């Protein structure tokens, strides 16, 4: 089964990925054979895992979550689905007036 996953790096940052084989992918991240981002921030810990029917779905979900703020990712990781929608609202920033 394909997966979308989130690992927390040693520096507290999150890495979002997708894979067919989660055990192998976690081993790669741990061994330093994974992404360059996690290679420089080991060790990593799996903090979230979603299983899906198709790799295309896992990849699309990966790209979606990669675009989220840290606060929204934490809500997902911590199992707070009610907080996801409010965290999606963009704060209004006043438009710049012409010079």
DAGIBEL-V594291 format. One record per helix or strand of 2 or more residues. SS is the DSSP state (h for helix, s for strand). FROM is the first residue (numbers start at 0). TO is the last residue. Records with the same first field share a line. If there is no record, write none. Layout:
SS: FROM-TO  FROM-TO
This chain:
s: 1-8  13-18  43-51
h: 21-30  35-38  54-65  69-76  81-87
